[in-house]
Every structure is written in C-alpha cells, then in structure tokens.
Amino acid sequence: MILNDKIKNFNIILASGSPRRMELMKGMGIDFTVRKPDIDESYPNHLKGAEIAEFVSRKKSAAFPENEIGDNTIIITADTIVWQNNRALEKPVDRNHAIEMLKSLSGSEHEVFTGVTLRSKTRSHSFCSRSAVWFRPLSIEEIEFYTDTCKPFDKAGSYGVQEWIGYVAIERIEGSWFNVMGLPTRMLYQELEAFIS
C-alpha cells in the first residue's frame, strides 16, 4: 500500500500560507487543510544554515497547542532559507533590499535549506533538505526587471525558482528543485511514510 492510501485516515494540516507549498502538496496527491501559525520567525544568532531552517520549522509547529491536535492529525510545518557567505538571506524588506540580495546571488553559488517538522499528538520529527544553486552573472537591468515584475518580497533570498529568474538565470542545481521552491517533496514523502508506520 502506498503512502497516499495509508494517509487517507489522517487529518493532514499544512501550517503554511505559501502558495508554492500548497501547490507542491497537491502535486504529491495528499489531501490537506491549511492553518497558518502566527509566529515570530526569529532565531538565535549562533545558528547556521540547516539549523536555522529546522529551528524555525519547530517553532512554527510549537505554535499549535497540544489539546488542538486530534488523534489522527499530522501537522506539517516548513521554513526555507537561502544561505550564502555564512549568512541567511531572508525575505527582503523592500525593493532596494531585494536588488542587493540578487546582486549578491548573481554569478555565484548559494545554498537553500528547507527545514520540515512533522507533529502528531504524541511526537514530532524534524528534518532538513539542502540544495546548492548556481546563478549566472545578471545585469542590473535583469535584476531590476525581475524585482519590478515578480515582486519577490515574500521569498527568502528575493527569488522564486519557478519564476522568470529561475528560467533564465539558474545554471544548475544540486539537490531537490522542489526544495528550492519551498518543500523537499521526495524527502517529505519518505519521512511521512516512516512517521505514520
């Protein structure tokens, strides 16, 4: 029996407002409802890369009180960060910030980490996926065009791999493409299967 059949008895909650994550869950053929936790996504300064993504995904999961989690409920929380030169490139605060981030990504490599937490009434389990991404050099005109056209202000690192910039600027990706989009689907499938077994 495949996961899609086994999981029909569970109430799956995707705790995310991200349209990309919703699209990816639908693509996996998993029925789910959406509940977005309202949390402060800050983290301790000493954390790096994967540690940040996992920490924030656990923080999102902890926002759900235990008494609100039914017996057959699984809550899925996730957090994606872009990591370059030993620092996190988070969601930009404005247009200029987005442009500065994209200048930094231009012509270089960065990492994308997505931390995921699965939580039931009795336990929780966290994991993280890493992808390496290489951008070709971008002109300032290309960076401004993308920023003004796609307005990537809700995206870590100021870009969406599924948007114009992903089509024209990414030279290669090592690891999961879907992880860069916001949810490591293959890993999530396998981890969910183990979690409900």
N, C-alpha and C positions, 0 to 999 in steps of 0.2 A: 504494500500500500504506500503510495507516495504522500509526501507532506501535505499537499493540497487536500487530500481526502482526510488525513488524520486531523487536520487543524479545523475542520468544519464544526467540531464540537466546542471550539473555543471562541470566546469573545476577544477579538484582537483589536487593541486600541493603538493607533499610531499617534503618538503625542508630538505632533509637529504641524506647523502651519505651512510648511514648504510644499508648493505645488509640484516640485520635482520629486520629492519623496512620495507624495501621493501617487504620482504617475508611475513611479518605479514599483510600488507595492501592487498597483493594479496590473502592471506588466507581469508580475510574479503569479498572478491569479489568486491572490489572497484577499478574502473579504475582510474589511476592517472599518472601524469608525474613527473619526478624528476628534481628539481633545488636546488643545494646545495649552501646556502649562505656562503660567505667567511667572517667570523667574528671572532673577538677576544672573546673567551668564558669566560673571566674573570668576576668576580662579587665582590661586596663589601664584605669585611671581616666579617661584623656583621651578614650576612645571615646564616641561618641554614637549613639543610636538604631539606624539600619541598620548602622552599623559594628560595634556590639556583636553583633547577631544573626549577621552574616556571620563575624565573628571566632570566635564560639563554634561555629558550624557547621563551620568549617575545622578547629578544634581537635578536634572530635569525629571528623572524617574522618581526621586525622593519627594518631589512636589505633590505626588499623589498619596493622600493618607491611606494607610493600610486598610481601614474599615470601608474604603470605597472600592476596593479590589475584590471582585467576586471570585468564587472558587475556580471557575474556568476562564478567567481573564488573564490575558498576557498583554502587558504594556510594552510598547517598543519606543524608546527614545533614541535620538541620534544627535551628534554635533560634528560638523565638518570644519576643519581649519586648514588654511594654507600656511605652510611653514617655509621660510627662506632666510638664509643667513642668520640662523639661530634666533629668529623672531617670528611671531604669529602675525599674519596679515589677515585681519578680521574684516568685518563689514565696514565699508568706508563711511565716514561721517558726512561727506559732501562730494561734489564733483571734483574739486581740486585734489582731495584725498584719494579718490578713485584713480585719477590720472597719475598721481605719484606712485601708487601701487603698481599700476600697469607698466609704467616706465621701469620699475624695479624688476618686474617679471620678464620684460622684453629681452630677447636674446639670451635667456638663461634657463636654468633648471630650478624647479621648486618641488616641494612635496605636498601632497594632500592627505590628511588623516581624517578618517571618519570613525568616531567612537560610537558604539551602539550598546545600549543596555536593554536586556530582556528582563521583565519583572512579573512575577506571579504573586499570589497571596503569600506563598511560603518562602520564596527565594528570588534572588536576582543574579544575573550573569552579564558581565561586560566583556567586550572585545573591540579590537581596533583593526582597521584596514589602512594600508599605506599604498599610495600611488606616486610615482615620480612623473613629472610633466616637464617637457621642454617647449619653450616658445621660441619661434624665430624672432629676429630683430623686428620691431614695429616702429613705424614712423609716428611722429607726434600727431599727424593728421589722422592716421588709422586709430590711434588711441582715443583721440577726441571724438572721432566719428562713432566708435563703439560706445563710448561713455554717454554721448548725447542721444544715440539711437536706442540703445538697450537699457540704459539707466540701471547699472548693476549694483545699486545701493543696498540690496538685501542679500548680497552674496559675499561670502568670505573670499578675500583676495581680489575683489572687484570684477569677477568674471564668472560667466556660466559656460561650461564646456559645450553645452547644447545650443549656444547662440552663435552669432556671426563670427566672433573671435575664435571660437573652437573650430570652425570650419576653415578659417584662413590663416590662423597663427600657430596652431599646435603642430609641432614637428613630429613628436612621438610621445607615447605614454607607456610607462612600465607599470603593470598592475591593472586594477579594475577601472575601466572607463566610467562605470556606474558609480564607483566610489567617488570619483571627481565630481560627479553630478549630485552626490549627496547621500547615497546609500549603497553599501557594498552588497549587492543583491545575491551573488553566489554564496558569499560567506554567511549572510543573514539566513539564507535558505538552510544551509547545513547546521548553523548554530541553533536555529529554531527547531529543527528536527531532533537534535540532541537534547534540547531544553524540555521538549514535551515527552521524550521517551522515558 
